[in-house]
């Protein structure tokens, strides 16, 4: 579980850095808004994948008692 939380926080940091760089680099407000929306879309995808992995890792496997 720690690994998944760490991985998620690394994904968050990467995406927020990307958003910051895009904001700084872009002088066109319209383009900046589009690139930020794209970055948030990537972030949502990462979170969704991580949550799916976390959920599946806690589901019972074939346990024979």
mmCIF file of the N, C-alpha and C atoms, coordinates in Angstrom:
data_MODEL
# 
_entry.id   MODEL 
# 
loop_
_atom_site.group_PDB 
_atom_site.id 
_atom_site.type_symbol 
_atom_site.label_atom_id 
_atom_site.label_alt_id 
_atom_site.label_comp_id 
_atom_site.label_asym_id 
_atom_site.label_entity_id 
_atom_site.label_seq_id 
_atom_site.pdbx_PDB_ins_code 
_atom_site.Cartn_x 
_atom_site.Cartn_y 
_atom_site.Cartn_z 
_atom_site.occupancy 
_atom_site.B_iso_or_equiv 
_atom_site.pdbx_formal_charge 
_atom_site.auth_seq_id 
_atom_site.auth_comp_id 
_atom_site.auth_asym_id 
_atom_site.auth_atom_id 
_atom_site.pdbx_PDB_model_num 
ATOM 1   N N  . UNK A 1 1  ? 0.825  -1.188  0.000   1.00 0.00 ? 1  UNK A N  1 
ATOM 2   C CA . UNK A 1 1  ? 0.000  0.000   0.000   1.00 0.00 ? 1  UNK A CA 1 
ATOM 3   C C  . UNK A 1 1  ? 0.875  1.259   0.000   1.00 0.00 ? 1  UNK A C  1 
ATOM 4   N N  . UNK A 1 2  ? 1.952  1.227   0.750   1.00 0.00 ? 2  UNK A N  1 
ATOM 5   C CA . UNK A 1 2  ? 2.857  2.385   0.782   1.00 0.00 ? 2  UNK A CA 1 
ATOM 6   C C  . UNK A 1 2  ? 3.379  2.681   -0.616  1.00 0.00 ? 2  UNK A C  1 
ATOM 7   N N  . UNK A 1 3  ? 3.730  1.629   -1.353  1.00 0.00 ? 3  UNK A N  1 
ATOM 8   C CA . UNK A 1 3  ? 4.259  1.819   -2.702  1.00 0.00 ? 3  UNK A CA 1 
ATOM 9   C C  . UNK A 1 3  ? 3.241  2.514   -3.590  1.00 0.00 ? 3  UNK A C  1 
ATOM 10  N N  . UNK A 1 4  ? 1.976  2.094   -3.501  1.00 0.00 ? 4  UNK A N  1 
ATOM 11  C CA . UNK A 1 4  ? 0.939  2.708   -4.333  1.00 0.00 ? 4  UNK A CA 1 
ATOM 12  C C  . UNK A 1 4  ? 0.747  4.173   -3.969  1.00 0.00 ? 4  UNK A C  1 
ATOM 13  N N  . UNK A 1 5  ? 0.747  4.480   -2.678  1.00 0.00 ? 5  UNK A N  1 
ATOM 14  C CA . UNK A 1 5  ? 0.621  5.875   -2.261  1.00 0.00 ? 5  UNK A CA 1 
ATOM 15  C C  . UNK A 1 5  ? 1.813  6.693   -2.739  1.00 0.00 ? 5  UNK A C  1 
ATOM 16  N N  . UNK A 1 6  ? 2.997  6.116   -2.641  1.00 0.00 ? 6  UNK A N  1 
ATOM 17  C CA . UNK A 1 6  ? 4.207  6.805   -3.096  1.00 0.00 ? 6  UNK A CA 1 
ATOM 18  C C  . UNK A 1 6  ? 4.126  7.034   -4.600  1.00 0.00 ? 6  UNK A C  1 
ATOM 19  N N  . UNK A 1 7  ? 3.703  6.003   -5.328  1.00 0.00 ? 7  UNK A N  1 
ATOM 20  C CA . UNK A 1 7  ? 3.593  6.098   -6.785  1.00 0.00 ? 7  UNK A CA 1 
ATOM 21  C C  . UNK A 1 7  ? 2.586  7.174   -7.161  1.00 0.00 ? 7  UNK A C  1 
ATOM 22  N N  . UNK A 1 8  ? 1.476  7.232   -6.463  1.00 0.00 ? 8  UNK A N  1 
ATOM 23  C CA . UNK A 1 8  ? 0.456  8.231   -6.749  1.00 0.00 ? 8  UNK A CA 1 
ATOM 24  C C  . UNK A 1 8  ? 1.000  9.625   -6.474  1.00 0.00 ? 8  UNK A C  1 
ATOM 25  N N  . UNK A 1 9  ? 1.705  9.788   -5.361  1.00 0.00 ? 9  UNK A N  1 
ATOM 26  C CA . UNK A 1 9  ? 2.240  11.109  -5.052  1.00 0.00 ? 9  UNK A CA 1 
ATOM 27  C C  . UNK A 1 9  ? 3.287  11.512  -6.097  1.00 0.00 ? 9  UNK A C  1 
ATOM 28  N N  . UNK A 1 10 ? 4.070  10.563  -6.603  1.00 0.00 ? 10 UNK A N  1 
ATOM 29  C CA . UNK A 1 10 ? 5.026  10.875  -7.665  1.00 0.00 ? 10 UNK A CA 1 
ATOM 30  C C  . UNK A 1 10 ? 4.290  11.292  -8.939  1.00 0.00 ? 10 UNK A C  1 
ATOM 31  N N  . UNK A 1 11 ? 3.172  10.625  -9.243  1.00 0.00 ? 11 UNK A N  1 
ATOM 32  C CA . UNK A 1 11 ? 2.377  10.991  -10.413 1.00 0.00 ? 11 UNK A CA 1 
ATOM 33  C C  . UNK A 1 11 ? 1.813  12.392  -10.257 1.00 0.00 ? 11 UNK A C  1 
ATOM 34  N N  . UNK A 1 12 ? 1.324  12.694  -9.050  1.00 0.00 ? 12 UNK A N  1 
ATOM 35  C CA . UNK A 1 12 ? 0.791  14.029  -8.787  1.00 0.00 ? 12 UNK A CA 1 
ATOM 36  C C  . UNK A 1 12 ? 1.870  15.092  -8.970  1.00 0.00 ? 12 UNK A C  1 
ATOM 37  N N  . UNK A 1 13 ? 3.045  14.836  -8.398  1.00 0.00 ? 13 UNK A N  1 
ATOM 38  C CA . UNK A 1 13 ? 4.144  15.802  -8.519  1.00 0.00 ? 13 UNK A CA 1 
ATOM 39  C C  . UNK A 1 13 ? 4.527  16.005  -9.981  1.00 0.00 ? 13 UNK A C  1 
ATOM 40  N N  . UNK A 1 14 ? 4.601  14.923  -10.738 1.00 0.00 ? 14 UNK A N  1 
ATOM 41  C CA . UNK A 1 14 ? 4.974  15.018  -12.150 1.00 0.00 ? 14 UNK A CA 1 
ATOM 42  C C  . UNK A 1 14 ? 3.955  15.839  -12.928 1.00 0.00 ? 14 UNK A C  1 
ATOM 43  N N  . UNK A 1 15 ? 2.696  15.566  -12.678 1.00 0.00 ? 15 UNK A N  1 
ATOM 44  C CA . UNK A 1 15 ? 1.651  16.266  -13.410 1.00 0.00 ? 15 UNK A CA 1 
ATOM 45  C C  . UNK A 1 15 ? 1.616  17.746  -13.024 1.00 0.00 ? 15 UNK A C  1 
ATOM 46  N N  . UNK A 1 16 ? 1.746  18.055  -11.744 1.00 0.00 ? 16 UNK A N  1 
ATOM 47  C CA . UNK A 1 16 ? 1.731  19.446  -11.309 1.00 0.00 ? 16 UNK A CA 1 
ATOM 48  C C  . UNK A 1 16 ? 2.933  20.199  -11.865 1.00 0.00 ? 16 UNK A C  1 
ATOM 49  N N  . UNK A 1 17 ? 4.069  19.542  -11.959 1.00 0.00 ? 17 UNK A N  1 
ATOM 50  C CA . UNK A 1 17 ? 5.244  20.166  -12.568 1.00 0.00 ? 17 UNK A CA 1 
ATOM 51  C C  . UNK A 1 17 ? 4.983  20.454  -14.037 1.00 0.00 ? 17 UNK A C  1 
ATOM 52  N N  . UNK A 1 18 ? 4.374  19.490  -14.719 1.00 0.00 ? 18 UNK A N  1 
ATOM 53  C CA . UNK A 1 18 ? 4.033  19.659  -16.129 1.00 0.00 ? 18 UNK A CA 1 
ATOM 54  C C  . UNK A 1 18 ? 3.092  20.850  -16.315 1.00 0.00 ? 18 UNK A C  1 
ATOM 55  N N  . UNK A 1 19 ? 2.073  20.934  -15.462 1.00 0.00 ? 19 UNK A N  1 
ATOM 56  C CA . UNK A 1 19 ? 1.126  22.053  -15.546 1.00 0.00 ? 19 UNK A CA 1 
ATOM 57  C C  . UNK A 1 19 ? 1.853  23.380  -15.338 1.00 0.00 ? 19 UNK A C  1 
ATOM 58  N N  . UNK A 1 20 ? 2.723  23.437  -14.353 1.00 0.00 ? 20 UNK A N  1 
ATOM 59  C CA . UNK A 1 20 ? 3.455  24.664  -14.064 1.00 0.00 ? 20 UNK A CA 1 
ATOM 60  C C  . UNK A 1 20 ? 4.314  25.077  -15.263 1.00 0.00 ? 20 UNK A C  1 
ATOM 61  N N  . UNK A 1 21 ? 5.038  24.121  -15.825 1.00 0.00 ? 21 UNK A N  1 
ATOM 62  C CA . UNK A 1 21 ? 5.900  24.432  -16.964 1.00 0.00 ? 21 UNK A CA 1 
ATOM 63  C C  . UNK A 1 21 ? 5.083  24.906  -18.161 1.00 0.00 ? 21 UNK A C  1 
ATOM 64  N N  . UNK A 1 22 ? 3.921  24.269  -18.379 1.00 0.00 ? 22 UNK A N  1 
ATOM 65  C CA . UNK A 1 22 ? 3.082  24.679  -19.500 1.00 0.00 ? 22 UNK A CA 1 
ATOM 66  C C  . UNK A 1 22 ? 2.549  26.094  -19.289 1.00 0.00 ? 22 UNK A C  1 
ATOM 67  N N  . UNK A 1 23 ? 2.195  26.417  -18.052 1.00 0.00 ? 23 UNK A N  1 
ATOM 68  C CA . UNK A 1 23 ? 1.698  27.765  -17.761 1.00 0.00 ? 23 UNK A CA 1 
ATOM 69  C C  . UNK A 1 23 ? 2.780  28.808  -17.998 1.00 0.00 ? 23 UNK A C  1 
ATOM 70  N N  . UNK A 1 24 ? 3.991  28.508  -17.551 1.00 0.00 ? 24 UNK A N  1 
ATOM 71  C CA . UNK A 1 24 ? 5.097  29.454  -17.698 1.00 0.00 ? 24 UNK A CA 1 
ATOM 72  C C  . UNK A 1 24 ? 5.472  29.613  -19.169 1.00 0.00 ? 24 UNK A C  1 
ATOM 73  N N  . UNK A 1 25 ? 5.516  28.494  -19.896 1.00 0.00 ? 25 UNK A N  1 
ATOM 74  C CA . UNK A 1 25 ? 5.982  28.521  -21.280 1.00 0.00 ? 25 UNK A CA 1 
ATOM 75  C C  . UNK A 1 25 ? 4.968  29.131  -22.239 1.00 0.00 ? 25 UNK A C  1 
ATOM 76  N N  . UNK A 1 26 ? 3.695  29.045  -21.925 1.00 0.00 ? 26 UNK A N  1 
ATOM 77  C CA . UNK A 1 26 ? 2.660  29.478  -22.854 1.00 0.00 ? 26 UNK A CA 1 
ATOM 78  C C  . UNK A 1 26 ? 2.246  30.923  -22.572 1.00 0.00 ? 26 UNK A C  1 
ATOM 79  N N  . UNK A 1 27 ? 2.285  31.740  -23.598 1.00 0.00 ? 27 UNK A N  1 
ATOM 80  C CA . UNK A 1 27 ? 1.831  33.130  -23.425 1.00 0.00 ? 27 UNK A CA 1 
ATOM 81  C C  . UNK A 1 27 ? 0.419  33.306  -23.956 1.00 0.00 ? 27 UNK A C  1 
ATOM 82  N N  . UNK A 1 28 ? -0.068 32.319  -24.679 1.00 0.00 ? 28 UNK A N  1 
ATOM 83  C CA . UNK A 1 28 ? -1.419 32.374  -25.229 1.00 0.00 ? 28 UNK A CA 1 
ATOM 84  C C  . UNK A 1 28 ? -2.367 31.747  -24.210 1.00 0.00 ? 28 UNK A C  1 
ATOM 85  N N  . UNK A 1 29 ? -3.274 32.544  -23.649 1.00 0.00 ? 29 UNK A N  1 
ATOM 86  C CA . UNK A 1 29 ? -4.175 32.053  -22.598 1.00 0.00 ? 29 UNK A CA 1 
ATOM 87  C C  . UNK A 1 29 ? -5.015 30.869  -23.055 1.00 0.00 ? 29 UNK A C  1 
ATOM 88  N N  . UNK A 1 30 ? -5.501 30.915  -24.280 1.00 0.00 ? 30 UNK A N  1 
ATOM 89  C CA . UNK A 1 30 ? -6.340 29.837  -24.794 1.00 0.00 ? 30 UNK A CA 1 
ATOM 90  C C  . UNK A 1 30 ? -5.549 28.526  -24.853 1.00 0.00 ? 30 UNK A C  1 
ATOM 91  N N  . UNK A 1 31 ? -4.343 28.609  -25.380 1.00 0.00 ? 31 UNK A N  1 
ATOM 92  C CA . UNK A 1 31 ? -3.479 27.421  -25.462 1.00 0.00 ? 31 UNK A CA 1 
ATOM 93  C C  . UNK A 1 31 ? -3.135 26.914  -24.066 1.00 0.00 ? 31 UNK A C  1 
ATOM 94  N N  . UNK A 1 32 ? -2.845 27.833  -23.149 1.00 0.00 ? 32 UNK A N  1 
ATOM 95  C CA . UNK A 1 32 ? -2.502 27.450  -21.779 1.00 0.00 ? 32 UNK A CA 1 
ATOM 96  C C  . UNK A 1 32 ? -3.668 26.690  -21.144 1.00 0.00 ? 32 UNK A C  1 
ATOM 97  N N  . UNK A 1 33 ? -4.888 27.175  -21.317 1.00 0.00 ? 33 UNK A N  1 
ATOM 98  C CA . UNK A 1 33 ? -6.050 26.496  -20.743 1.00 0.00 ? 33 UNK A CA 1 
ATOM 99  C C  . UNK A 1 33 ? -6.208 25.089  -21.315 1.00 0.00 ? 33 UNK A C  1 
ATOM 100 N N  . UNK A 1 34 ? -5.996 24.958  -22.601 1.00 0.00 ? 34 UNK A N  1 
ATOM 101 C CA . UNK A 1 34 ? -6.116 23.633  -23.231 1.00 0.00 ? 34 UNK A CA 1 
ATOM 102 C C  . UNK A 1 34 ? -5.059 22.669  -22.700 1.00 0.00 ? 34 UNK A C  1 
ATOM 103 N N  . UNK A 1 35 ? -3.819 23.144  -22.574 1.00 0.00 ? 35 UNK A N  1 
ATOM 104 C CA . UNK A 1 35 ? -2.759 22.253  -22.107 1.00 0.00 ? 35 UNK A CA 1 
ATOM 105 C C  . UNK A 1 35 ? -2.981 21.870  -20.647 1.00 0.00 ? 35 UNK A C  1 
ATOM 106 N N  . UNK A 1 36 ? -3.510 22.799  -19.835 1.00 0.00 ? 36 UNK A N  1 
ATOM 107 C CA . UNK A 1 36 ? -3.793 22.470  -18.436 1.00 0.00 ? 36 UNK A CA 1 
ATOM 108 C C  . UNK A 1 36 ? -4.912 21.439  -18.344 1.00 0.00 ? 36 UNK A C  1 
ATOM 109 N N  . UNK A 1 37 ? -5.939 21.598  -19.169 1.00 0.00 ? 37 UNK A N  1 
ATOM 110 C CA . UNK A 1 37 ? -7.035 20.614  -19.172 1.00 0.00 ? 37 UNK A CA 1 
ATOM 111 C C  . UNK A 1 37 ? -6.497 19.245  -19.570 1.00 0.00 ? 37 UNK A C  1 
ATOM 112 N N  . UNK A 1 38 ? -5.598 19.212  -20.547 1.00 0.00 ? 38 UNK A N  1 
ATOM 113 C CA . UNK A 1 38 ? -4.996 17.948  -20.974 1.00 0.00 ? 38 UNK A CA 1 
ATOM 114 C C  . UNK A 1 38 ? -4.198 17.322  -19.829 1.00 0.00 ? 38 UNK A C  1 
ATOM 115 N N  . UNK A 1 39 ? -3.447 18.148  -19.102 1.00 0.00 ? 39 UNK A N  1 
ATOM 116 C CA . UNK A 1 39 ? -2.658 17.646  -17.981 1.00 0.00 ? 39 UNK A CA 1 
ATOM 117 C C  . UNK A 1 39 ? -3.554 17.071  -16.891 1.00 0.00 ? 39 UNK A C  1 
ATOM 118 N N  . UNK A 1 40 ? -4.662 17.753  -16.595 1.00 0.00 ? 40 UNK A N  1 
ATOM 119 C CA . UNK A 1 40 ? -5.588 17.226  -15.593 1.00 0.00 ? 40 UNK A CA 1 
ATOM 120 C C  . UNK A 1 40 ? -6.232 15.935  -16.069 1.00 0.00 ? 40 UNK A C  1 
ATOM 121 N N  . UNK A 1 41 ? -6.456 15.823  -17.360 1.00 0.00 ? 41 UNK A N  1 
ATOM 122 C CA . UNK A 1 41 ? -6.999 14.579  -17.907 1.00 0.00 ? 41 UNK A CA 1 
ATOM 123 C C  . UNK A 1 41 ? -6.017 13.429  -17.682 1.00 0.00 ? 41 UNK A C  1 
ATOM 124 N N  . UNK A 1 42 ? -4.729 13.691  -17.896 1.00 0.00 ? 42 UNK A N  1 
ATOM 125 C CA . UNK A 1 42 ? -3.692 12.679  -17.646 1.00 0.00 ? 42 UNK A CA 1 
ATOM 126 C C  . UNK A 1 42 ? -3.681 12.309  -16.167 1.00 0.00 ? 42 UNK A C  1 
ATOM 127 N N  . UNK A 1 43 ? -3.766 13.321  -15.311 1.00 0.00 ? 43 UNK A N  1 
ATOM 128 C CA . UNK A 1 43 ? -3.755 13.082  -13.870 1.00 0.00 ? 43 UNK A CA 1 
ATOM 129 C C  . UNK A 1 43 ? -4.945 12.221  -13.445 1.00 0.00 ? 43 UNK A C  1 
ATOM 130 N N  . UNK A 1 44 ? -6.127 12.523  -13.968 1.00 0.00 ? 44 UNK A N  1 
ATOM 131 C CA . UNK A 1 44 ? -7.316 11.709  -13.640 1.00 0.00 ? 44 UNK A CA 1 
ATOM 132 C C  . UNK A 1 44 ? -7.111 10.263  -14.067 1.00 0.00 ? 44 UNK A C  1 
ATOM 133 N N  . UNK A 1 45 ? -6.513 10.065  -15.237 1.00 0.00 ? 45 UNK A N  1 
ATOM 134 C CA . UNK A 1 45 ? -6.246 8.706   -15.720 1.00 0.00 ? 45 UNK A CA 1 
ATOM 135 C C  . UNK A 1 45 ? -5.308 7.974   -14.774 1.00 0.00 ? 45 UNK A C  1 
ATOM 136 N N  . UNK A 1 46 ? -4.232 8.641   -14.346 1.00 0.00 ? 46 UNK A N  1 
ATOM 137 C CA . UNK A 1 46 ? -3.283 8.019   -13.411 1.00 0.00 ? 46 UNK A CA 1 
ATOM 138 C C  . UNK A 1 46 ? -3.957 7.651   -12.102 1.00 0.00 ? 46 UNK A C  1 
ATOM 139 N N  . UNK A 1 47 ? -4.754 8.567   -11.569 1.00 0.00 ? 47 UNK A N  1 
ATOM 140 C CA . UNK A 1 47 ? -5.433 8.300   -10.295 1.00 0.00 ? 47 UNK A CA 1 
ATOM 141 C C  . UNK A 1 47 ? -6.384 7.119   -10.453 1.00 0.00 ? 47 UNK A C  1 
ATOM 142 N N  . UNK A 1 48 ? -7.129 7.100   -11.543 1.00 0.00 ? 48 UNK A N  1 
ATOM 143 C CA . UNK A 1 48 ? -8.072 6.009   -11.778 1.00 0.00 ? 48 UNK A CA 1 
ATOM 144 C C  . UNK A 1 48 ? -7.344 4.667   -11.851 1.00 0.00 ? 48 UNK A C  1 
ATOM 145 N N  . UNK A 1 49 ? -6.220 4.632   -12.568 1.00 0.00 ? 49 UNK A N  1 
ATOM 146 C CA . UNK A 1 49 ? -5.445 3.383   -12.677 1.00 0.00 ? 49 UNK A CA 1 
ATOM 147 C C  . UNK A 1 49 ? -4.901 2.963   -11.317 1.00 0.00 ? 49 UNK A C  1 
ATOM 148 N N  . UNK A 1 50 ? -4.386 3.930   -10.567 1.00 0.00 ? 50 UNK A N  1 
ATOM 149 C CA . UNK A 1 50 ? -3.836 3.614   -9.247  1.00 0.00 ? 50 UNK A CA 1 
ATOM 150 C C  . UNK A 1 50 ? -4.916 3.110   -8.301  1.00 0.00 ? 50 UNK A C  1 
ATOM 151 N N  . UNK A 1 51 ? -6.081 3.704   -8.337  1.00 0.00 ? 51 UNK A N  1 
ATOM 152 C CA . UNK A 1 51 ? -7.176 3.273   -7.470  1.00 0.00 ? 51 UNK A CA 1 
ATOM 153 C C  . UNK A 1 51 ? -7.639 1.870   -7.862  1.00 0.00 ? 51 UNK A C  1 
ATOM 154 N N  . UNK A 1 52 ? -7.664 1.596   -9.157  1.00 0.00 ? 52 UNK A N  1 
ATOM 155 C CA . UNK A 1 52 ? -8.035 0.253   -9.613  1.00 0.00 ? 52 UNK A CA 1 
ATOM 156 C C  . UNK A 1 52 ? -7.021 -0.774  -9.120  1.00 0.00 ? 52 UNK A C  1 
ATOM 157 N N  . UNK A 1 53 ? -5.740 -0.433  -9.230  1.00 0.00 ? 53 UNK A N  1 
ATOM 158 C CA . UNK A 1 53 ? -4.681 -1.346  -8.763  1.00 0.00 ? 53 UNK A CA 1 
ATOM 159 C C  . UNK A 1 53 ? -4.802 -1.564  -7.264  1.00 0.00 ? 53 UNK A C  1 
ATOM 160 N N  . UNK A 1 54 ? -5.043 -0.496  -6.532  1.00 0.00 ? 54 UNK A N  1 
ATOM 161 C CA . UNK A 1 54 ? -5.143 -0.595  -5.084  1.00 0.00 ? 54 UNK A CA 1 
ATOM 162 C C  . UNK A 1 54 ? -6.334 -1.467  -4.698  1.00 0.00 ? 54 UNK A C  1 
ATOM 163 N N  . UNK A 1 55 ? -7.458 -1.269  -5.367  1.00 0.00 ? 55 UNK A N  1 
ATOM 164 C CA . UNK A 1 55 ? -8.654 -2.055  -5.068  1.00 0.00 ? 55 UNK A CA 1 
ATOM 165 C C  . UNK A 1 55 ? -8.410 -3.532  -5.372  1.00 0.00 ? 55 UNK A C  1 
ATOM 166 N N  . UNK A 1 56 ? -7.816 -3.811  -6.531  1.00 0.00 ? 56 UNK A N  1 
ATOM 167 C CA . UNK A 1 56 ? -7.601 -5.214  -6.910  1.00 0.00 ? 56 UNK A CA 1 
ATOM 168 C C  . UNK A 1 56 ? -6.578 -5.894  -5.995  1.00 0.00 ? 56 UNK A C  1 
ATOM 169 N N  . UNK A 1 57 ? -5.649 -5.112  -5.457  1.00 0.00 ? 57 UNK A N  1 
ATOM 170 C CA . UNK A 1 57 ? -4.645 -5.732  -4.591  1.00 0.00 ? 57 UNK A CA 1 
ATOM 171 C C  . UNK A 1 57 ? -5.226 -6.163  -3.248  1.00 0.00 ? 57 UNK A C  1 
ATOM 172 N N  . UNK A 1 58 ? -6.383 -5.625  -2.864  1.00 0.00 ? 58 UNK A N  1 
ATOM 173 C CA . UNK A 1 58 ? -6.993 -5.990  -1.597  1.00 0.00 ? 58 UNK A CA 1 
ATOM 174 C C  . UNK A 1 58 ? -8.145 -6.980  -1.749  1.00 0.00 ? 58 UNK A C  1 
ATOM 175 N N  . UNK A 1 59 ? -8.477 -7.340  -2.965  1.00 0.00 ? 59 UNK A N  1 
ATOM 176 C CA . UNK A 1 59 ? -9.536 -8.310  -3.171  1.00 0.00 ? 59 UNK A CA 1 
ATOM 177 C C  . UNK A 1 59 ? -8.997 -9.704  -2.831  1.00 0.00 ? 59 UNK A C  1 
ATOM 178 N N  . UNK A 1 60 ? -9.845 -10.530 -2.243  1.00 0.00 ? 60 UNK A N  1 
ATOM 179 C CA . UNK A 1 60 ? -9.378 -11.877 -1.881  1.00 0.00 ? 60 UNK A CA 1 
ATOM 180 C C  . UNK A 1 60 ? -8.998 -12.690 -3.116  1.00 0.00 ? 60 UNK A C  1 
ATOM 181 N N  . UNK A 1 61 ? -7.925 -13.390 -3.012  1.00 0.00 ? 61 UNK A N  1 
ATOM 182 C CA . UNK A 1 61 ? -7.485 -14.272 -4.092  1.00 0.00 ? 61 UNK A CA 1 
ATOM 183 C C  . UNK A 1 61 ? -7.971 -15.693 -3.770  1.00 0.00 ? 61 UNK A C  1 
ATOM 184 N N  . UNK A 1 62 ? -7.607 -16.626 -4.590  1.00 0.00 ? 62 UNK A N  1 
ATOM 185 C CA . UNK A 1 62 ? -8.005 -18.007 -4.357  1.00 0.00 ? 62 UNK A CA 1 
ATOM 186 C C  . UNK A 1 62 ? -7.405 -18.492 -3.044  1.00 0.00 ? 62 UNK A C  1 
ATOM 187 N N  . UNK A 1 63 ? -8.184 -18.419 -2.012  1.00 0.00 ? 63 UNK A N  1 
ATOM 188 C CA . UNK A 1 63 ? -7.697 -18.849 -0.698  1.00 0.00 ? 63 UNK A CA 1 
ATOM 189 C C  . UNK A 1 63 ? -8.387 -20.145 -0.323  1.00 0.00 ? 63 UNK A C  1 
ATOM 190 N N  . UNK A 1 64 ? -7.595 -21.150 -0.064  1.00 0.00 ? 64 UNK A N  1 
ATOM 191 C CA . UNK A 1 64 ? -8.138 -22.438 0.354   1.00 0.00 ? 64 UNK A CA 1 
ATOM 192 C C  . UNK A 1 64 ? -7.908 -22.605 1.853   1.00 0.00 ? 64 UNK A C  1 
ATOM 193 N N  . UNK A 1 65 ? -8.982 -22.654 2.596   1.00 0.00 ? 65 UNK A N  1 
ATOM 194 C CA . UNK A 1 65 ? -8.858 -22.828 4.048   1.00 0.00 ? 65 UNK A CA 1 
ATOM 195 C C  . UNK A 1 65 ? -9.137 -24.258 4.423   1.00 0.00 ? 65 UNK A C  1 
# 
